Amino acid sequence: EAAEVESRWLMAEMRQSGLMRAYETTCHDSDGRLVWIDLTATRLESPNGSPAISVILRNITERKHREEKVQRINVRLSEQAAERTRELVEKVEALARANAELLKLDQMRMEFVSIVSHQIRAPLTNMQGAVERMESDCAVVNLTCKRMFDVLSQQTNRLDRLVSDVLSAT
């Protein structure tokens, strides 16, 4: 029934335009197998004026199978590309979350170092000032006191250098 409709349509097109080129359809070969064909038809007129049609049929079954195979490969590649894209998006999002967490941790570290350095430096400065004041205001300094002032001064300077080293390392 469908073949009859298609045949009538082809004949109507031939009567109207006189030419049918590269029309693809299916039919059965002599063994009953379904084959794809490329049909080209031209309306001719014989010397006596009777209408005739020249029809060229080319078996394009193999080409159609290759096209279908290429189409299946394209679909599979598109699916794989979509999957890889989805995976990449997930990884980019995970990296963004990790980066945000690292930035947060870095900010916390900077705040911690700032607080700790201030909390250690302030007492060190006060201690150093007290030692210098005691040295300058003490009227009589015995040898033991002199050694203790030197030790206190060296150790506060040492702690101050350690705090500076920690700050410069971070």
MIDOSE-1310 file (N, C-alpha, C; in nm, 2 decimals, decimal comma, always signed):
residues 170
eaae	+0,08/-0,12/+0,00/+0,00/+0,00/+0,00/+0,09/+0,13/+0,00; +0,19/+0,13/+0,09/+0,28/+0,24/+0,09/+0,36/+0,25/-0,04; +0,40/+0,14/-0,10/+0,47/+0,14/-0,22/+0,38/+0,20/-0,34; +0,26/+0,16/-0,33/+0,16/+0,21/-0,44/+0,15/+0,37/-0,42
vesr	+0,13/+0,42/-0,30/+0,12/+0,56/-0,28/+0,25/+0,63/-0,33; +0,36/+0,57/-0,29/+0,49/+0,63/-0,33/+0,50/+0,63/-0,49; +0,46/+0,52/-0,55/+0,47/+0,51/-0,70/+0,38/+0,62/-0,76; +0,26/+0,64/-0,71/+0,17/+0,74/-0,77/+0,23/+0,88/-0,75
wlma	+0,29/+0,90/-0,63/+0,35/+1,03/-0,61/+0,47/+1,06/-0,71; +0,55/+0,95/-0,73/+0,66/+0,97/-0,82/+0,62/+1,00/-0,96; +0,51/+0,93/-1,00/+0,46/+0,95/-1,14/+0,40/+1,10/-1,15; +0,34/+1,14/-1,05/+0,28/+1,28/-1,05/+0,40/+1,38/-1,06
emrq	+0,50/+1,36/-0,98/+0,62/+1,45/-0,98/+0,68/+1,45/-1,12; +0,69/+1,33/-1,18/+0,75/+1,32/-1,32/+0,67/+1,40/-1,42; +0,53/+1,38/-1,41/+0,45/+1,46/-1,51/+0,46/+1,61/-1,49; +0,48/+1,65/-1,36/+0,48/+1,79/-1,34/+0,62/+1,85/-1,37
sglm	+0,73/+1,79/-1,32/+0,86/+1,85/-1,34/+0,94/+1,79/-1,45; +0,91/+1,67/-1,49/+0,99/+1,60/-1,59/+1,12/+1,54/-1,55; +1,15/+1,56/-1,42/+1,28/+1,51/-1,37/+1,27/+1,48/-1,22; +1,33/+1,37/-1,19/+1,34/+1,32/-1,04/+1,49/+1,28/-1,03
raye	+1,56/+1,35/-0,94/+1,70/+1,32/-0,92/+1,73/+1,29/-0,77; +1,81/+1,19/-0,75/+1,86/+1,15/-0,62/+1,75/+1,13/-0,52; +1,65/+1,06/-0,56/+1,54/+1,02/-0,47/+1,57/+0,89/-0,41; +1,58/+0,88/-0,28/+1,62/+0,76/-0,21/+1,49/+0,69/-0,15
ttch	+1,49/+0,56/-0,17/+1,37/+0,48/-0,13/+1,42/+0,34/-0,11; +1,33/+0,25/-0,07/+1,36/+0,11/-0,05/+1,27/+0,03/-0,14; +1,33/-0,09/-0,18/+1,25/-0,19/-0,25/+1,31/-0,32/-0,22; +1,25/-0,42/-0,28/+1,30/-0,56/-0,26/+1,37/-0,61/-0,39
dsdg	+1,49/-0,67/-0,37/+1,56/-0,72/-0,49/+1,50/-0,85/-0,53; +1,56/-0,92/-0,63/+1,50/-1,04/-0,68/+1,50/-1,16/-0,58; +1,59/-1,14/-0,48/+1,59/-1,25/-0,38/+1,50/-1,21/-0,26; +1,43/-1,10/-0,27/+1,34/-1,06/-0,16/+1,40/-0,98/-0,05
rlvw	+1,53/-0,95/-0,07/+1,59/-0,87/+0,04/+1,56/-0,72/+0,02; +1,55/-0,65/+0,13/+1,52/-0,51/+0,13/+1,65/-0,43/+0,09; +1,65/-0,35/-0,01/+1,76/-0,27/-0,05/+1,72/-0,13/-0,06; +1,82/-0,04/-0,04/+1,81/+0,10/-0,06/+1,85/+0,13/-0,20
idlt	+1,77/+0,22/-0,26/+1,81/+0,26/-0,40/+1,81/+0,41/-0,41; +1,89/+0,46/-0,50/+1,89/+0,60/-0,54/+1,83/+0,60/-0,68; +1,72/+0,67/-0,70/+1,64/+0,68/-0,82/+1,66/+0,81/-0,89; +1,69/+0,80/-1,02/+1,69/+0,92/-1,10/+1,60/+0,89/-1,22
atrl	+1,51/+0,98/-1,25/+1,42/+0,95/-1,36/+1,40/+1,08/-1,44; +1,40/+1,06/-1,57/+1,38/+1,17/-1,67/+1,27/+1,14/-1,76; +1,18/+1,24/-1,79/+1,07/+1,22/-1,88/+1,13/+1,24/-2,02; +1,10/+1,15/-2,11/+1,15/+1,15/-2,25/+1,03/+1,15/-2,34
espn	+1,05/+1,20/-2,46/+0,95/+1,20/-2,56/+1,01/+1,13/-2,68; +0,94/+1,03/-2,73/+0,99/+0,95/-2,84/+0,96/+1,03/-2,97; +1,02/+1,00/-3,08/+1,00/+1,07/-3,21/+0,85/+1,07/-3,25; +0,78/+0,97/-3,21/+0,64/+0,96/-3,25/+0,55/+1,04/-3,15
gspa	+0,61/+1,10/-3,04/+0,54/+1,18/-2,95/+0,49/+1,10/-2,83; +0,51/+0,98/-2,82/+0,46/+0,90/-2,70/+0,55/+0,92/-2,58; +0,49/+0,94/-2,46/+0,58/+0,97/-2,35/+0,65/+0,84/-2,30; +0,78/+0,87/-2,25/+0,86/+0,76/-2,20/+0,93/+0,81/-2,08
isvi	+0,98/+0,72/-2,00/+1,06/+0,77/-1,88/+1,19/+0,68/-1,88; +1,30/+0,75/-1,86/+1,42/+0,68/-1,84/+1,45/+0,68/-1,69; +1,47/+0,56/-1,63/+1,49/+0,54/-1,49/+1,62/+0,48/-1,46; +1,70/+0,54/-1,37/+1,83/+0,48/-1,33/+1,82/+0,45/-1,18
lrni	+1,84/+0,32/-1,15/+1,84/+0,28/-1,01/+1,98/+0,24/-0,97; +2,03/+0,30/-0,86/+2,16/+0,26/-0,80/+2,13/+0,20/-0,67; +2,19/+0,08/-0,64/+2,18/+0,02/-0,51/+2,28/+0,10/-0,42; +2,22/+0,16/-0,32/+2,30/+0,24/-0,22/+2,29/+0,18/-0,08
terk	+2,26/+0,05/-0,07/+2,24/-0,02/+0,05/+2,36/-0,01/+0,14; +2,48/-0,04/+0,08/+2,60/-0,04/+0,15/+2,63/+0,10/+0,21; +2,61/+0,20/+0,12/+2,63/+0,34/+0,17/+2,54/+0,38/+0,29; +2,41/+0,33/+0,28/+2,32/+0,36/+0,38/+2,36/+0,29/+0,51
hree	+2,41/+0,16/+0,50/+2,46/+0,09/+0,62/+2,58/+0,17/+0,68; +2,67/+0,22/+0,59/+2,78/+0,30/+0,65/+2,73/+0,43/+0,71; +2,63/+0,49/+0,65/+2,58/+0,61/+0,71/+2,51/+0,58/+0,85; +2,44/+0,47/+0,86/+2,38/+0,43/+0,98/+2,49/+0,40/+1,09
kvqr	+2,59/+0,33/+1,04/+2,70/+0,30/+1,14/+2,77/+0,43/+1,19; +2,79/+0,53/+1,09/+2,85/+0,66/+1,13/+2,76/+0,73/+1,23; +2,63/+0,72/+1,20/+2,53/+0,79/+1,29/+2,54/+0,73/+1,43; +2,54/+0,59/+1,44/+2,55/+0,52/+1,57/+2,68/+0,57/+1,64
invr	+2,79/+0,57/+1,56/+2,92/+0,62/+1,63/+2,90/+0,76/+1,68; +2,84/+0,85/+1,59/+2,82/+0,99/+1,64/+2,74/+1,00/+1,76; +2,64/+0,92/+1,77/+2,55/+0,92/+1,89/+2,63/+0,87/+2,01; +2,71/+0,76/+1,99/+2,79/+0,71/+2,10/+2,89/+0,82/+2,15
lseq	+2,96/+0,88/+2,05/+3,06/+0,98/+2,08/+2,99/+1,10/+2,15; +2,88/+1,14/+2,10/+2,81/+1,25/+2,17/+2,77/+1,22/+2,31; +2,73/+1,09/+2,33/+2,70/+1,05/+2,47/+2,82/+1,05/+2,56; +2,93/+1,00/+2,50/+3,06/+1,00/+2,58/+3,11/+1,14/+2,61
aaer	+3,09/+1,23/+2,51/+3,13/+1,37/+2,53/+3,05/+1,43/+2,64; +2,92/+1,40/+2,64/+2,83/+1,46/+2,74/+2,87/+1,40/+2,88; +2,90/+1,27/+2,88/+2,94/+1,21/+3,01/+3,07/+1,28/+3,06; +3,17/+1,29/+2,97/+3,30/+1,35/+3,01/+3,28/+1,50/+3,05
trel	+3,19/+1,57/+2,98/+3,16/+1,71/+3,02/+3,10/+1,71/+3,16; +3,01/+1,62/+3,19/+2,95/+1,62/+3,32/+3,05/+1,59/+3,42; +3,14/+1,49/+3,40/+3,25/+1,46/+3,49/+3,34/+1,58/+3,52; +3,37/+1,65/+3,41/+3,46/+1,77/+3,42/+3,39/+1,88/+3,50
vekv	+3,26/+1,90/+3,48/+3,18/+2,00/+3,56/+3,19/+1,96/+3,70; +3,17/+1,83/+3,73/+3,17/+1,79/+3,87/+3,31/+1,81/+3,94; +3,41/+1,78/+3,86/+3,55/+1,81/+3,91/+3,58/+1,95/+3,93; +3,53/+2,04/+3,83/+3,55/+2,18/+3,85/+3,48/+2,23/+3,97
eala	+3,36/+2,18/+3,99/+3,29/+2,22/+4,11/+3,36/+2,18/+4,24; +3,41/+2,06/+4,24/+3,48/+2,00/+4,36/+3,61/+2,09/+4,38; +3,68/+2,12/+4,27/+3,80/+2,21/+4,28/+3,76/+2,34/+4,34; +3,65/+2,40/+4,29/+3,61/+2,53/+4,34/+3,58/+2,52/+4,49
rana	+3,51/+2,41/+4,53/+3,48/+2,40/+4,68/+3,61/+2,39/+4,76; +3,71/+2,30/+4,70/+3,83/+2,29/+4,77/+3,91/+2,42/+4,78; +3,91/+2,49/+4,67/+3,98/+2,62/+4,67/+3,92/+2,72/+4,77; +3,78/+2,72/+4,78/+3,72/+2,81/+4,87/+3,76/+2,77/+5,02
ellk	+3,76/+2,64/+5,04/+3,80/+2,59/+5,17/+3,95/+2,63/+5,20; +4,03/+2,61/+5,10/+4,17/+2,65/+5,12/+4,19/+2,80/+5,15; +4,11/+2,88/+5,08/+4,11/+3,02/+5,11/+4,06/+3,06/+5,25; +3,96/+2,99/+5,29/+3,91/+3,00/+5,43/+4,02/+2,96/+5,53
ldqm	+4,08/+2,85/+5,51/+4,19/+2,80/+5,60/+4,30/+2,90/+5,60; +4,34/+2,95/+5,48/+4,45/+3,05/+5,47/+4,42/+3,17/+5,55; +4,29/+3,22/+5,54/+4,25/+3,34/+5,61/+4,26/+3,31/+5,76; +4,21/+3,19/+5,80/+4,22/+3,16/+5,95/+4,36/+3,15/+5,99
rmef	+4,45/+3,10/+5,91/+4,59/+3,09/+5,95/+4,65/+3,23/+5,96; +4,62/+3,32/+5,87/+4,67/+3,45/+5,88/+4,62/+3,52/+6,00; +4,49/+3,50/+6,03/+4,44/+3,57/+6,16/+4,50/+3,51/+6,28; +4,52/+3,38/+6,28/+4,59/+3,31/+6,40/+4,73/+3,36/+6,41
vsiv	+4,81/+3,37/+6,31/+4,94/+3,42/+6,32/+4,95/+3,56/+6,36; +4,86/+3,64/+6,31/+4,85/+3,78/+6,35/+4,82/+3,79/+6,50; +4,72/+3,72/+6,55/+4,68/+3,72/+6,69/+4,80/+3,67/+6,78; +4,85/+3,56/+6,74/+4,96/+3,50/+6,82/+5,08/+3,59/+6,82
shqi	+5,12/+3,65/+6,71/+5,23/+3,73/+6,71/+5,21/+3,86/+6,79; +5,09/+3,91/+6,79/+5,06/+4,03/+6,87/+5,06/+3,99/+7,02; +5,00/+3,88/+7,05/+5,00/+3,83/+7,19/+5,13/+3,80/+7,25; +5,23/+3,76/+7,16/+5,36/+3,73/+7,21/+5,45/+3,85/+7,20
rapl	+5,44/+3,93/+7,10/+5,52/+4,05/+7,08/+5,50/+4,15/+7,19; +5,37/+4,17/+7,22/+5,34/+4,28/+7,32/+5,41/+4,25/+7,46; +5,40/+4,12/+7,51/+5,47/+4,10/+7,64/+5,62/+4,10/+7,62; +5,67/+4,06/+7,51/+5,82/+4,07/+7,49/+5,87/+4,21/+7,49
tnmq	+5,79/+4,30/+7,43/+5,83/+4,44/+7,42/+5,83/+4,50/+7,57; +5,72/+4,46/+7,64/+5,71/+4,51/+7,78/+5,83/+4,46/+7,86; +5,86/+4,33/+7,84/+5,97/+4,27/+7,92/+6,10/+4,34/+7,88; +6,13/+4,36/+7,76/+6,25/+4,42/+7,71/+6,26/+4,56/+7,77
gave	+6,15/+4,64/+7,77/+6,14/+4,77/+7,83/+6,17/+4,77/+7,98; +6,11/+4,67/+8,05/+6,13/+4,66/+8,19/+6,28/+4,63/+8,22; +6,34/+4,54/+8,15/+6,48/+4,50/+8,17/+6,57/+4,63/+8,15; +6,54/+4,70/+8,04/+6,62/+4,82/+8,01/+6,61/+4,92/+8,12
rmes	+6,48/+4,94/+8,17/+6,45/+5,03/+8,28/+6,52/+4,99/+8,41; +6,51/+4,87/+8,44/+6,58/+4,82/+8,56/+6,73/+4,84/+8,56; +6,79/+4,81/+8,44/+6,93/+4,83/+8,42/+6,97/+4,98/+8,44; +6,89/+5,07/+8,38/+6,92/+5,21/+8,39/+6,89/+5,28/+8,52
dcav	+6,79/+5,22/+8,59/+6,74/+5,29/+8,72/+6,81/+5,23/+8,84; +6,86/+5,11/+8,83/+6,92/+5,05/+8,95/+7,06/+5,12/+8,98; +7,06/+5,17/+9,10/+7,18/+5,25/+9,14/+7,30/+5,15/+9,16; +7,27/+5,04/+9,23/+7,38/+4,95/+9,26/+7,34/+4,81/+9,19
vnlt	+7,42/+4,77/+9,10/+7,40/+4,64/+9,03/+7,51/+4,55/+9,06; +7,48/+4,44/+9,13/+7,59/+4,35/+9,15/+7,62/+4,26/+9,03; +7,71/+4,17/+9,04/+7,75/+4,09/+8,93/+7,64/+3,99/+8,89; +7,57/+3,93/+8,99/+7,46/+3,84/+8,96/+7,35/+3,91/+8,89
ckrm	+7,31/+4,03/+8,93/+7,21/+4,11/+8,87/+7,25/+4,14/+8,73; +7,37/+4,18/+8,71/+7,42/+4,22/+8,57/+7,41/+4,10/+8,48; +7,45/+3,98/+8,53/+7,43/+3,85/+8,44/+7,29/+3,83/+8,41; +7,20/+3,84/+8,51/+7,06/+3,82/+8,49/+7,00/+3,91/+8,40
fdvl	+7,04/+4,04/+8,40/+6,99/+4,14/+8,31/+7,03/+4,10/+8,17; +7,16/+4,06/+8,15/+7,21/+4,01/+8,02/+7,13/+3,89/+7,97; +7,10/+3,80/+8,06/+7,03/+3,68/+8,02/+6,89/+3,72/+7,97; +6,82/+3,80/+8,05/+6,68/+3,84/+8,02/+6,68/+3,92/+7,88
sqqt	+6,78/+4,00/+7,87/+6,79/+4,08/+7,74/+6,81/+3,99/+7,62; +6,90/+3,89/+7,64/+6,93/+3,80/+7,53/+6,81/+3,71/+7,49; +6,75/+3,67/+7,59/+6,63/+3,58/+7,57/+6,51/+3,65/+7,51; +6,48/+3,77/+7,56/+6,37/+3,85/+7,49/+6,41/+3,88/+7,35
nrld	+6,53/+3,91/+7,32/+6,57/+3,94/+7,18/+6,56/+3,81/+7,10; +6,60/+3,70/+7,16/+6,59/+3,57/+7,09/+6,44/+3,54/+7,06; +6,35/+3,55/+7,16/+6,21/+3,53/+7,13/+6,15/+3,63/+7,03; +6,20/+3,75/+7,03/+6,15/+3,85/+6,93/+6,20/+3,80/+6,79
rlvs	+6,32/+3,75/+6,77/+6,37/+3,70/+6,64/+6,28/+3,58/+6,60; +6,25/+3,49/+6,70/+6,17/+3,37/+6,66/+6,03/+3,41/+6,61; +5,97/+3,51/+6,68/+5,84/+3,56/+6,63/+5,85/+3,62/+6,49; +5,96/+3,70/+6,47/+5,98/+3,76/+6,34/+6,00/+3,65/+6,23
dvls	+6,08/+3,55/+6,26/+6,10/+3,44/+6,17/+5,97/+3,36/+6,14; +5,89/+3,34/+6,24/+5,76/+3,27/+6,21/+5,67/+3,36/+6,12; +5,67/+3,49/+6,15/+5,58/+3,58/+6,07/+5,64/+3,58/+5,93; +5,76/+3,59/+5,91/+5,82/+3,60/+5,77/+5,80/+3,46/+5,70
at	+5,80/+3,35/+5,77/+5,78/+3,22/+5,70/+5,64/+3,20/+5,66; +5,54/+3,27/+5,72/+5,40/+3,25/+5,68/+5,36/+3,37/+5,60
